[in-house]
């Protein structure tokens, strides 16, 4: 929901008492104020294709009366309803925009945005939070910091009562959890009412709703619209809603109607006059409810038998004549009595060569004060109603609730990590430390720990793709600063992530009997924790840059392949003689640094006693591996199997062979730097994504 500033006075219903806000807030728009709007909007090619619009097609609009309490924005799919409302709400930033948005003759700016709220078609509530907690979160980020906690609580309770959710303060929102699991909670109609509650929390003067009845049954849709109508009547809030095929009872709740078709305006005015207008154009109403008939009338590209549809618009070419007729009627009405007109119509038309005459378009622009840049009207710097610290604390609280109340997330990850530690611990149980086979096995364990740490984040893909959806919705509504979101998420999730991987690493470490002592155990935990945080952050970065979950996994897989191939476990880089340049990729392999750190931690400064002689099996293997052996070589191998009290094998020789020369502290510092770089990339990607995905 868009975060408006509270109006100077608000009233939720006629039974409730008006409350006076702080003096520094912007007063609500009065019914005498008129919102004038003009824009030429050229959409990028992908959006034109998605909306089935011609390459040269342009949207344009002027004048919208805001004195009406409720306005329905209707039209067939692809008519431009959502696009127009997004532009009017100043939420549209992609494409080439030009024109002006005027309020009582003055350019609308940040003050206008702060008077409005926007309720999208799909909500982005956290399923594990209650209705009260959900509104508490919105109150903490959109209501002024100067308000006390008691005052915010009173406002939240008041709004919940106003939308009929006062009885369910402790009811979970519910819905689909990341991963596809369902949690019981609010019904569809109750979720819509909660969305509306979040939208009106800061007492907006103008409320935009995108398909508020979408996905609801007939009764639930009527209930939601009844609440909206009551709110508009009781508080004077102006409600502009896109609506698709409303039932008669809902249709009659609207005071005004704006009908679009093919990116053009067909009608704007009182609902009760719409049939008469089209009858004057030769399209009398013949069947069904008025709202259904209107959509049937302007929908083109379908076969319409005359016995069923009467005289209807059959092809896209039939739309311009009706649209031009209304444009001419609008110009005549405006020029005749512009001062006394409560508001002006909205016109969405094609380029001049396919629409009204150039002189008509000039007159149209003059009615709203000329042309200009709509982009320039976007506030250069959005002023949030709350501080960065307040937003951080609120987001941290929401993130902790989302984690701790999702048993399949927190408990599932911890149990999975512990299970893997137990399984691998049984496989490597009590590995001997004083034999050459034991050295080989311990080297394998040093690889298994980072291997598991880098693979485990793949089970959390759905968590990050879901968080991305919530972030984009909140960012579009300008609820909070990107840094507040990112820093709170990192702080909330990191302890739980580290705890899980430590369960795996230390269970395996202890069962396998790796190097004893609190320092080696702590060092192994540090490396495992850093590596897991890096892998989780790499997954987060992939989810941000990839458009969907499948491509997120593909991007993460590419990163994994480089890490595993360049880990130095499968090949010694000094032995590579072809494509030597590929070995330089090891410097971007986090698995390479982790394996080196764990190997150094396990073997540096230690040795194996060979006082009992070389194992006969190994001597026999060496003898059989030689194609031919001389008596001298045979005697030497036999000598190695004899006990020798002073015989020691340095484990540092293994480190030298693997070219592991970095001290443990240097490897840890590199891992820390790697983590910092991935964090910076992820944050930058989030900021750019929010700008790119702006509607």
C-alpha positions as CSV (number, residue, x, y, z in Angstrom):
1,X,0.0,0.0,0.0
2,X,1.1,3.5,-0.7
3,X,2.1,5.3,2.4
4,X,0.2,8.6,2.6
5,X,0.6,11.2,5.4
6,X,-2.3,11.5,7.7
7,X,-4.8,14.1,6.8
8,X,-5.6,17.0,9.2
9,X,-8.9,15.4,10.0
10,X,-10.4,12.0,9.3
11,X,-13.6,10.3,10.0
12,X,-14.1,6.6,9.6
13,X,-17.8,6.5,9.9
14,X,-20.7,8.7,10.9
15,X,-20.8,7.0,14.3
16,X,-17.1,7.6,15.1
17,X,-15.7,10.8,16.4
18,X,-13.3,12.9,14.3
19,X,-9.8,13.1,15.5
20,X,-7.4,16.0,14.9
21,X,-4.0,15.1,13.6
22,X,-0.8,17.0,14.2
23,X,-0.7,20.5,12.6
24,X,2.2,19.8,10.3
25,X,0.2,17.3,8.2
26,X,-1.4,18.0,4.9
27,X,-5.2,18.6,5.0
28,X,-7.4,16.3,3.0
29,X,-8.6,17.4,-0.4
30,X,-11.9,19.1,-0.2
31,X,-14.8,18.3,-2.5
32,X,-14.2,21.6,-4.3
33,X,-10.7,20.7,-5.4
34,X,-10.5,19.2,-8.9
35,X,-7.7,17.0,-10.1
36,X,-6.7,17.8,-13.7
37,X,-4.5,15.4,-15.6
38,X,-2.9,15.2,-19.0
39,X,-0.3,12.8,-20.2
40,X,1.1,11.3,-23.4
41,X,2.4,7.9,-22.5
42,X,4.6,5.7,-24.7
43,X,5.1,2.2,-23.3
44,X,8.2,0.1,-24.0
45,X,7.9,-2.6,-26.6
46,X,7.5,-5.5,-24.2
47,X,4.6,-3.8,-22.5
48,X,3.0,-2.8,-25.7
49,X,3.1,-6.4,-26.8
50,X,1.8,-7.6,-23.4
51,X,-1.1,-5.1,-23.7
52,X,-1.7,-6.0,-27.4
53,X,-1.1,-2.3,-28.3
54,X,0.1,-1.2,-31.7
55,X,3.7,0.0,-32.0
56,X,2.8,3.6,-32.6
57,X,-0.1,3.7,-30.1
58,X,0.0,6.3,-27.4
59,X,-2.1,6.8,-24.3
60,X,-3.3,10.3,-23.4
61,X,-5.6,11.5,-20.6
62,X,-7.1,14.8,-19.3
63,X,-9.0,15.8,-16.3
64,X,-10.5,13.6,-13.6
65,X,-13.2,14.8,-11.3
66,X,-12.3,14.0,-7.7
67,X,-15.5,15.4,-6.1
68,X,-17.3,12.1,-6.6
69,X,-17.2,9.7,-3.6
70,X,-16.7,6.5,-5.7
71,X,-15.5,6.1,-9.3
72,X,-15.4,2.9,-11.3
73,X,-12.7,2.5,-13.9
74,X,-13.9,-0.1,-16.3
75,X,-12.9,-1.7,-19.6
76,X,-12.0,-4.9,-21.3
77,X,-8.7,-6.5,-20.7
78,X,-5.9,-4.4,-22.2
79,X,-7.9,-1.3,-22.2
80,X,-5.3,0.5,-20.1
81,X,-7.2,0.7,-16.8
82,X,-4.3,-0.3,-14.5
83,X,-1.8,1.8,-16.6
84,X,-3.9,4.9,-16.3
85,X,-4.5,4.5,-12.6
86,X,-0.8,3.8,-12.0
87,X,0.1,7.1,-13.8
88,X,-2.6,9.0,-11.9
89,X,-1.3,7.7,-8.6
90,X,2.3,8.7,-9.7
91,X,3.4,5.0,-9.5
92,X,4.4,4.7,-13.2
93,X,8.0,5.4,-14.0
94,X,8.8,3.2,-17.0
95,X,8.2,4.4,-20.5
96,X,8.3,7.9,-21.9
97,X,5.9,10.1,-19.9
98,X,5.1,13.7,-20.6
99,X,2.3,16.0,-19.4
100,X,1.0,17.5,-16.2
101,X,-0.8,16.4,-13.2
102,X,-2.6,19.4,-11.7
103,X,-4.6,19.8,-8.5
104,X,-6.7,23.0,-8.4
105,X,-4.4,24.4,-11.1
106,X,-1.2,23.6,-9.2
107,X,1.2,20.8,-10.1
108,X,0.8,17.8,-7.9
109,X,3.9,16.7,-6.1
110,X,5.0,15.0,-2.9
111,X,2.1,16.5,-1.0
112,X,-0.3,14.9,-3.5
113,X,1.3,11.5,-3.1
114,X,1.1,11.7,0.6
115,X,-2.6,12.3,0.4
116,X,-3.2,9.1,-1.5
117,X,-3.1,5.4,-0.9
118,X,-2.9,2.5,-3.3
119,X,-4.3,-0.9,-2.7
120,X,-2.9,-3.4,-5.3
121,X,-4.8,-6.4,-6.6
122,X,-2.5,-8.9,-4.8
123,X,-1.6,-8.3,-1.2
124,X,1.9,-8.9,0.2
125,X,1.1,-9.8,3.8
126,X,3.2,-12.1,5.9
127,X,1.1,-15.2,6.5
128,X,2.5,-15.9,9.9
129,X,1.4,-12.5,11.3
130,X,-1.9,-11.7,12.9
131,X,-4.2,-8.9,11.5
132,X,-3.3,-6.7,14.5
133,X,0.4,-7.3,14.0
134,X,0.1,-6.6,10.3
135,X,-1.5,-3.2,10.9
136,X,0.9,-2.5,13.7
137,X,3.8,-2.9,11.2
138,X,2.2,-0.5,8.7
139,X,1.4,1.9,11.5
140,X,5.1,1.9,12.6
141,X,6.4,2.8,9.2
142,X,3.8,5.2,7.8
143,X,2.4,7.0,10.9
144,X,4.6,9.8,12.2
145,X,7.4,9.0,14.6
146,X,6.1,11.7,16.9
147,X,3.0,9.6,17.6
148,X,3.2,7.6,20.8
149,X,2.8,3.8,20.8
150,X,-0.6,4.2,22.6
151,X,-1.8,6.6,19.9
152,X,-0.8,4.3,17.1
153,X,-2.4,1.3,18.9
154,X,-5.6,3.3,19.2
155,X,-5.5,4.1,15.5
156,X,-4.9,0.5,14.5
157,X,-7.8,-0.8,16.6
158,X,-10.1,1.9,15.2
159,X,-9.3,1.0,11.6
160,X,-9.7,-2.7,12.2
161,X,-13.1,-2.0,13.7
162,X,-14.0,0.2,10.7
163,X,-13.4,-2.6,8.2
164,X,-15.1,-5.3,10.3
165,X,-12.0,-7.1,11.5
166,X,-12.1,-5.9,15.1
167,X,-13.1,-9.3,16.3
168,X,-10.1,-11.0,14.8
169,X,-7.1,-9.2,16.2
170,X,-5.3,-12.4,16.9
171,X,-6.3,-14.2,13.7
172,X,-3.4,-15.1,11.5
173,X,-3.4,-13.7,8.0
174,X,-2.6,-17.1,6.7
175,X,-2.1,-18.1,3.0
176,X,0.7,-19.9,1.1
177,X,4.0,-20.1,2.9
178,X,7.3,-20.1,1.0
179,X,7.6,-23.6,-0.4
180,X,3.9,-24.1,-1.1
181,X,2.6,-25.1,2.3
182,X,-0.8,-23.6,3.3
183,X,-1.5,-21.9,6.6
184,X,-5.1,-21.4,7.7
185,X,-6.1,-17.8,8.2
186,X,-8.3,-15.0,6.8
187,X,-10.8,-15.7,4.1
188,X,-10.5,-13.9,0.7
189,X,-12.9,-11.2,1.6
190,X,-11.2,-10.6,5.0
191,X,-7.8,-10.3,3.3
192,X,-9.2,-7.7,1.0
193,X,-10.6,-5.8,3.9
194,X,-7.2,-6.0,5.6
195,X,-5.6,-4.6,2.5
196,X,-8.1,-1.7,2.6
197,X,-7.4,-1.2,6.3
198,X,-3.7,-0.9,5.6
199,X,-4.5,1.6,2.8
200,X,-6.7,3.9,5.0
201,X,-4.6,3.6,8.1
202,X,-3.0,7.1,7.5
203,X,-6.4,8.6,6.5
204,X,-5.8,9.2,2.8
205,X,-7.9,11.7,0.9
206,X,-7.8,9.6,-2.3
207,X,-7.8,5.8,-2.4
208,X,-6.8,3.9,-5.5
209,X,-7.8,0.2,-5.6
210,X,-6.8,-2.3,-8.4
211,X,-9.5,-4.9,-8.8
212,X,-10.6,-5.1,-5.1
213,X,-13.1,-7.8,-5.9
214,X,-10.8,-10.0,-7.9
215,X,-10.8,-13.6,-6.7
216,X,-13.8,-13.1,-4.4
217,X,-17.2,-14.8,-4.5
218,X,-20.3,-12.7,-5.0
219,X,-21.1,-12.1,-1.4
220,X,-17.5,-11.4,-0.3
221,X,-17.1,-8.9,-3.2
222,X,-20.3,-7.2,-2.1
223,X,-19.1,-7.0,1.5
224,X,-15.8,-5.5,0.5
225,X,-17.4,-2.8,-1.7
226,X,-20.0,-2.0,1.0
227,X,-17.1,-1.2,3.3
228,X,-15.6,1.0,0.7
229,X,-18.8,2.8,0.0
230,X,-19.4,3.3,3.7
231,X,-15.9,4.7,4.2
232,X,-16.3,7.1,1.3
233,X,-19.6,8.3,2.5
234,X,-18.5,8.6,6.1
235,X,-15.1,10.2,5.7
236,X,-15.3,12.0,2.4
237,X,-12.4,9.9,1.1
238,X,-12.5,9.6,-2.7
239,X,-12.3,6.0,-4.0
240,X,-11.1,5.2,-7.5
241,X,-11.3,1.5,-8.3
242,X,-10.7,-0.6,-11.4
243,X,-13.5,-3.2,-11.5
244,X,-14.3,-6.1,-13.8
245,X,-17.9,-7.3,-14.3
246,X,-19.4,-6.1,-11.1
247,X,-22.8,-7.5,-10.0
248,X,-25.8,-5.1,-10.1
249,X,-25.6,-4.3,-6.4
250,X,-21.9,-3.4,-6.6
251,X,-22.5,-1.4,-9.8
252,X,-25.1,0.8,-8.2
253,X,-22.6,1.8,-5.4
254,X,-20.5,3.9,-7.8
255,X,-21.3,7.5,-8.4
256,X,-19.2,8.0,-11.5
257,X,-17.9,5.7,-14.3
258,X,-14.9,5.9,-16.5
259,X,-15.1,3.4,-19.4
260,X,-12.0,2.6,-21.5
261,X,-11.6,0.5,-24.6
262,X,-8.5,-0.1,-26.8
263,X,-6.5,2.5,-24.9
264,X,-9.2,5.2,-25.5
265,X,-11.8,6.9,-23.4
266,X,-15.4,5.9,-24.2
267,X,-17.2,7.6,-21.4
268,X,-16.7,9.5,-18.1
269,X,-19.5,10.9,-16.0
270,X,-22.4,9.9,-13.8
271,X,-23.2,6.2,-13.8
272,X,-26.9,6.9,-14.3
273,X,-26.3,8.7,-17.6
274,X,-24.0,6.1,-19.3
275,X,-26.7,4.2,-21.1
276,X,-28.3,7.3,-22.4
277,X,-25.0,8.5,-23.8
278,X,-24.3,5.4,-25.8
279,X,-28.0,5.4,-27.0
280,X,-27.4,8.8,-28.4
281,X,-24.5,7.4,-30.4
282,X,-26.7,4.6,-31.8
283,X,-25.9,1.9,-29.3
284,X,-29.1,1.3,-27.3
285,X,-29.0,-1.1,-24.4
286,X,-30.7,-4.4,-25.3
287,X,-29.8,-7.1,-22.8
288,X,-28.4,-8.0,-19.4
289,X,-27.2,-5.8,-16.6
290,X,-25.8,-2.4,-17.4
291,X,-22.2,-3.2,-16.5
292,X,-22.2,-6.5,-18.5
293,X,-23.8,-4.7,-21.5
294,X,-21.1,-2.0,-21.4
295,X,-18.2,-4.5,-21.5
296,X,-20.0,-6.4,-24.3
297,X,-20.5,-3.2,-26.2
298,X,-16.8,-2.0,-26.3
299,X,-15.1,-5.5,-26.4
300,X,-13.8,-6.1,-29.9
301,X,-12.2,-9.0,-31.7
302,X,-15.1,-11.4,-31.0
303,X,-18.1,-12.6,-33.0
304,X,-21.2,-10.8,-31.8
305,X,-24.4,-12.1,-33.3
306,X,-26.8,-9.1,-33.7
307,X,-29.7,-10.9,-32.3
308,X,-27.8,-11.2,-29.0
309,X,-25.7,-8.0,-28.9
310,X,-27.7,-5.7,-31.1
311,X,-25.9,-2.7,-32.6
312,X,-22.4,-3.2,-30.9
313,X,-18.8,-2.3,-31.7
314,X,-17.6,-5.2,-33.8
315,X,-14.0,-4.3,-34.6
316,X,-11.3,-2.1,-33.1
317,X,-11.9,0.4,-35.9
318,X,-15.3,1.1,-34.4
319,X,-13.9,2.5,-31.3
320,X,-12.3,5.9,-32.5
321,X,-15.6,7.3,-33.7
322,X,-17.3,6.9,-30.3
323,X,-14.2,8.1,-28.5
324,X,-13.9,11.2,-30.7
325,X,-17.6,11.9,-30.1
326,X,-17.1,11.9,-26.3
327,X,-13.9,14.0,-26.7
328,X,-15.8,16.6,-28.6
329,X,-18.6,16.6,-26.1
330,X,-16.1,17.0,-23.3
331,X,-14.5,20.0,-25.0
332,X,-17.8,21.6,-25.7
333,X,-18.9,21.2,-22.1
334,X,-15.6,22.4,-20.6
335,X,-15.3,25.5,-22.8
336,X,-19.0,26.4,-22.1
337,X,-18.8,26.3,-18.3
338,X,-15.3,25.5,-17.2
339,X,-15.5,27.3,-13.9
340,X,-18.8,25.7,-12.7
341,X,-17.9,22.2,-13.8
342,X,-17.2,20.0,-10.8
343,X,-14.6,18.2,-12.7
344,X,-13.4,17.2,-16.2
345,X,-13.4,14.0,-18.1
346,X,-10.7,11.6,-18.7
347,X,-9.7,11.0,-22.3
348,X,-7.4,8.3,-23.5
349,X,-6.8,8.4,-27.2
350,X,-4.4,7.5,-30.0
351,X,-1.9,9.7,-31.8
352,X,-3.2,12.8,-33.5
353,X,-3.2,11.2,-36.9
354,X,-5.7,8.6,-35.7
355,X,-7.7,10.6,-33.1
356,X,-9.2,14.1,-32.8
357,X,-7.9,17.0,-34.8
358,X,-4.7,18.8,-33.9
359,X,-6.7,21.9,-32.9
360,X,-8.9,19.7,-30.6
361,X,-5.8,18.3,-28.9
362,X,-4.4,21.8,-28.5
363,X,-7.6,22.8,-26.8
364,X,-7.5,19.8,-24.7
365,X,-4.0,20.6,-23.4
366,X,-5.0,24.2,-22.8
367,X,-7.8,23.1,-20.5
368,X,-5.2,21.6,-18.1
369,X,-2.6,24.3,-18.3
370,X,-0.3,23.2,-21.2
371,X,2.1,20.3,-21.4
372,X,5.2,19.4,-19.5
373,X,7.2,16.5,-18.2
374,X,5.4,14.0,-16.0
375,X,8.8,12.6,-15.0
376,X,9.8,16.0,-13.7
377,X,6.8,15.9,-11.3
378,X,8.2,12.9,-9.6
379,X,9.6,14.0,-6.2
380,X,13.4,14.1,-6.4
381,X,13.7,12.7,-2.9
382,X,10.9,11.0,-1.2
383,X,10.5,12.1,2.4
384,X,9.6,9.1,4.6
385,X,7.3,9.8,7.5
386,X,9.5,7.8,9.9
387,X,13.2,7.6,10.5
388,X,15.6,5.0,9.3
389,X,16.0,3.6,12.8
390,X,12.2,3.2,13.2
391,X,11.9,1.5,9.9
392,X,14.8,-0.8,10.7
393,X,13.2,-1.9,14.1
394,X,9.8,-2.5,12.5
395,X,11.3,-4.6,9.7
396,X,13.5,-6.5,12.0
397,X,10.4,-7.4,14.2
398,X,8.4,-8.5,11.1
399,X,11.3,-10.6,9.8
400,X,11.8,-12.3,13.2
401,X,8.1,-13.1,13.3
402,X,8.2,-14.5,9.8
403,X,11.1,-16.8,10.7
404,X,10.2,-18.0,14.1
405,X,6.5,-18.7,13.3
406,X,7.2,-20.7,10.2
407,X,8.0,-24.2,11.6
408,X,8.8,-25.6,8.2
409,X,11.4,-23.0,7.7
410,X,13.4,-22.7,10.9
411,X,12.9,-26.1,12.4
412,X,13.1,-27.8,9.0
413,X,16.5,-26.2,8.2
414,X,18.0,-27.0,11.6
415,X,16.8,-30.6,11.5
416,X,18.1,-31.0,7.9
417,X,21.5,-29.7,8.9
418,X,21.6,-31.9,12.0
419,X,20.5,-34.9,9.9
420,X,23.3,-34.4,7.4
421,X,25.8,-34.0,10.2
422,X,24.7,-37.4,11.7
423,X,24.7,-39.2,8.4
424,X,28.2,-38.1,7.4
425,X,29.3,-38.5,11.0
426,X,28.3,-42.2,10.9
427,X,30.1,-42.6,7.6
428,X,33.3,-41.1,8.9
429,X,32.9,-42.2,12.5
430,X,36.1,-42.1,14.6
431,X,38.5,-41.7,11.7
432,X,42.0,-42.6,12.8
433,X,44.5,-39.8,13.0
434,X,47.8,-41.8,13.0
435,X,47.6,-43.6,9.7
436,X,48.0,-42.6,6.1
437,X,44.5,-43.8,5.1
438,X,43.2,-41.7,8.0
439,X,44.9,-38.6,6.6
440,X,43.2,-39.3,3.3
441,X,39.8,-39.6,5.0
442,X,40.3,-36.5,7.0
443,X,41.1,-34.6,3.9
444,X,37.7,-35.8,2.5
445,X,35.9,-34.6,5.6
446,X,37.5,-31.2,5.2
447,X,35.8,-31.1,1.8
448,X,32.5,-32.5,2.8
449,X,31.8,-29.7,5.3
450,X,32.1,-26.9,2.8
451,X,30.4,-29.0,0.2
452,X,27.3,-29.3,2.3
453,X,27.5,-25.6,3.3
454,X,27.4,-24.5,-0.3
455,X,24.6,-26.9,-1.4
456,X,22.2,-26.3,1.5
457,X,21.0,-22.8,0.5
458,X,19.4,-24.3,-2.6
459,X,16.6,-25.6,-0.4
460,X,15.8,-21.9,0.5
461,X,15.1,-20.7,-3.0
462,X,11.4,-20.2,-2.4
463,X,12.1,-18.1,0.7
464,X,14.1,-15.5,-1.3
465,X,11.8,-15.4,-4.3
466,X,8.9,-14.8,-2.0
467,X,10.8,-12.0,-0.1
468,X,11.6,-10.4,-3.4
469,X,7.9,-10.2,-4.2
470,X,7.2,-8.6,-0.9
471,X,10.1,-6.1,-1.2
472,X,9.1,-5.0,-4.7
473,X,5.5,-4.4,-3.6
474,X,6.6,-2.4,-0.5
475,X,9.2,-0.5,-2.5
476,X,6.6,0.5,-5.1
477,X,4.5,1.9,-2.2
478,X,7.5,3.7,-0.7
479,X,6.9,2.2,2.7
480,X,10.5,2.1,3.8
481,X,14.1,2.7,2.7
482,X,15.9,-0.1,0.9
483,X,18.8,0.0,3.5
484,X,16.3,-0.5,6.4
485,X,14.9,-3.6,4.7
486,X,18.2,-5.1,3.7
487,X,20.1,-4.5,7.0
488,X,17.2,-5.8,9.1
489,X,16.8,-8.9,7.0
490,X,20.5,-9.7,7.2
491,X,20.6,-9.2,11.0
492,X,17.4,-11.3,11.5
493,X,18.4,-14.2,9.3
494,X,22.1,-14.5,9.9
495,X,22.0,-16.0,13.5
496,X,19.5,-18.7,12.4
497,X,21.5,-19.5,9.3
498,X,24.8,-19.8,11.3
499,X,23.1,-21.9,14.0
500,X,21.9,-24.5,11.5
501,X,25.2,-25.0,9.7
502,X,27.1,-25.2,13.0
503,X,24.8,-28.1,14.0
504,X,25.9,-29.9,10.9
505,X,29.6,-29.0,11.1
506,X,30.2,-29.7,14.8
507,X,28.2,-32.9,14.8
508,X,30.3,-34.2,11.9
509,X,33.5,-32.8,13.4
510,X,32.9,-34.6,16.8
511,X,31.7,-37.9,15.4
512,X,34.6,-38.1,12.9
513,X,37.1,-37.3,15.7
514,X,38.9,-34.5,13.9
515,X,41.6,-32.5,15.5
516,X,40.8,-32.1,19.2
517,X,40.9,-28.9,21.2
518,X,38.6,-25.9,21.5
519,X,40.6,-23.7,19.1
520,X,40.4,-26.1,16.1
521,X,36.7,-26.7,16.8
522,X,36.0,-23.0,16.9
523,X,38.0,-22.3,13.8
524,X,36.1,-25.0,11.9
525,X,32.8,-23.4,13.0
526,X,34.0,-19.9,11.9
527,X,34.9,-21.2,8.4
528,X,31.6,-23.2,8.1
529,X,29.5,-20.2,9.3
530,X,31.2,-17.7,6.9
531,X,30.9,-20.1,4.0
532,X,27.2,-20.8,4.6
533,X,26.5,-17.0,4.9
534,X,28.3,-16.4,1.6
535,X,26.4,-19.2,-0.1
536,X,23.0,-17.9,1.2
537,X,23.9,-14.4,0.1
538,X,24.8,-15.7,-3.3
539,X,21.4,-17.4,-3.5
540,X,19.8,-14.1,-2.5
541,X,21.7,-12.2,-5.2
542,X,20.6,-14.8,-7.8
543,X,17.0,-14.4,-6.7
544,X,17.2,-10.7,-7.1
545,X,18.8,-10.7,-10.6
546,X,16.8,-13.6,-12.0
547,X,13.2,-13.0,-13.1
548,X,11.8,-16.3,-11.6
549,X,12.6,-19.2,-9.4
550,X,13.8,-21.5,-12.1
551,X,16.3,-19.1,-13.4
552,X,17.4,-18.3,-9.9
553,X,18.4,-22.0,-9.5
554,X,20.2,-21.9,-12.8
555,X,22.2,-18.9,-11.8
556,X,23.0,-20.4,-8.5
557,X,24.0,-23.6,-10.2
558,X,26.5,-21.8,-12.4
559,X,28.1,-20.3,-9.3
560,X,28.2,-23.7,-7.7
561,X,29.9,-25.3,-10.7
562,X,32.7,-22.8,-10.6
563,X,33.2,-23.3,-6.9
564,X,33.3,-27.1,-7.0
565,X,35.5,-27.3,-10.2
566,X,38.0,-24.8,-8.7
567,X,38.0,-26.1,-5.2
568,X,41.4,-27.8,-5.6
569,X,40.0,-31.0,-4.2
570,X,39.6,-32.8,-7.5
571,X,42.8,-31.6,-9.2
572,X,46.1,-30.1,-8.1
573,X,46.5,-26.9,-10.0
574,X,50.3,-27.4,-10.4
575,X,49.5,-30.5,-12.5
576,X,47.3,-28.7,-15.0
577,X,49.2,-28.3,-18.3
578,X,46.4,-27.3,-20.7
579,X,44.0,-24.4,-20.3
580,X,46.1,-23.1,-17.5
581,X,44.2,-19.8,-17.5
582,X,41.2,-21.6,-16.2
583,X,42.9,-22.3,-13.0
584,X,42.8,-18.6,-12.2
585,X,39.1,-19.0,-11.5
586,X,40.0,-20.6,-8.2
587,X,40.4,-17.1,-6.9
588,X,36.7,-16.5,-7.1
589,X,35.9,-19.9,-5.7
590,X,34.8,-19.6,-2.1
591,X,35.1,-23.4,-1.7
592,X,38.8,-23.1,-2.6
593,X,39.5,-20.8,0.3
594,X,37.3,-22.7,2.7
595,X,38.9,-26.1,1.9
596,X,42.3,-24.5,2.4
597,X,41.4,-23.0,5.7
598,X,39.9,-26.3,7.0
599,X,42.8,-28.4,5.8
600,X,45.3,-26.0,7.4
601,X,43.3,-26.1,10.6
602,X,43.3,-29.9,10.6
603,X,46.9,-30.7,9.6
604,X,49.2,-27.7,10.1
605,X,52.0,-28.5,12.6
606,X,50.9,-32.1,13.1
607,X,52.6,-35.4,12.1
608,X,52.0,-39.1,11.9
609,X,54.2,-41.6,13.7
610,X,55.5,-44.4,11.4
611,X,57.5,-46.1,14.2
612,X,55.5,-49.2,13.6
613,X,56.6,-49.2,9.9
614,X,54.7,-48.8,6.7
615,X,51.5,-50.8,6.6
616,X,52.3,-54.1,4.7
617,X,49.2,-53.5,2.5
618,X,50.6,-50.2,1.3
619,X,54.0,-51.7,0.6
620,X,52.3,-54.5,-1.4
621,X,50.3,-52.0,-3.3
622,X,53.4,-50.1,-4.3
623,X,55.2,-53.3,-5.3
624,X,52.3,-54.5,-7.5
625,X,51.9,-51.1,-9.1
626,X,55.5,-51.2,-10.5
627,X,55.7,-52.8,-13.9
628,X,59.1,-54.2,-12.9
629,X,60.9,-54.1,-9.6
630,X,64.6,-54.7,-8.9
631,X,65.8,-56.7,-5.9
632,X,67.1,-53.4,-4.4
633,X,63.7,-51.8,-4.7
634,X,62.0,-54.8,-3.1
635,X,64.4,-54.7,-0.2
636,X,63.8,-51.0,0.3
637,X,60.0,-51.6,0.5
638,X,60.5,-54.4,3.0
639,X,62.7,-52.1,5.1
640,X,59.9,-49.5,5.2
641,X,57.6,-52.1,6.8
642,X,60.0,-52.6,9.7
643,X,59.5,-50.7,13.0
644,X,61.6,-47.6,13.4
645,X,61.2,-45.6,16.6
646,X,62.3,-42.2,15.1
647,X,60.0,-42.4,12.0
648,X,57.6,-39.4,11.6
649,X,55.6,-38.2,8.6
650,X,55.0,-34.4,8.5
651,X,51.4,-33.5,7.6
652,X,52.7,-30.1,6.4
653,X,54.1,-32.0,3.4
654,X,50.4,-32.5,2.3
655,X,49.8,-28.8,2.6
656,X,52.9,-28.0,0.6
657,X,51.8,-30.5,-2.1
658,X,48.3,-28.9,-2.3
659,X,49.9,-25.4,-2.3
660,X,48.1,-24.4,0.8
661,X,50.5,-21.8,2.1
662,X,48.1,-19.2,3.5
663,X,47.8,-18.9,7.2
664,X,44.4,-19.6,8.6
665,X,43.7,-16.0,9.5
666,X,44.4,-14.8,6.0
667,X,41.8,-17.3,4.6
668,X,39.2,-16.2,7.1
669,X,39.9,-12.6,6.1
670,X,39.4,-13.4,2.4
671,X,36.1,-15.2,3.2
672,X,35.0,-12.1,5.2
673,X,35.8,-9.8,2.3
674,X,34.0,-12.2,-0.1
675,X,30.9,-12.0,2.1
676,X,31.1,-8.1,2.1
677,X,31.4,-8.0,-1.7
678,X,28.3,-10.2,-2.2
679,X,26.4,-8.1,0.3
680,X,27.2,-5.0,-1.6
681,X,26.2,-6.6,-4.9
682,X,23.0,-7.8,-3.5
683,X,22.0,-4.5,-2.0
684,X,22.9,-2.6,-5.3
685,X,20.8,-5.2,-7.2
686,X,17.9,-4.6,-4.9
687,X,18.0,-0.9,-5.4
688,X,18.3,-1.2,-9.2
689,X,15.5,-3.8,-9.3
690,X,13.1,-1.6,-7.4
691,X,13.7,1.2,-9.9
692,X,13.5,-1.0,-12.9
693,X,10.4,-2.8,-11.8
694,X,8.5,0.3,-10.9
695,X,5.1,0.2,-12.5
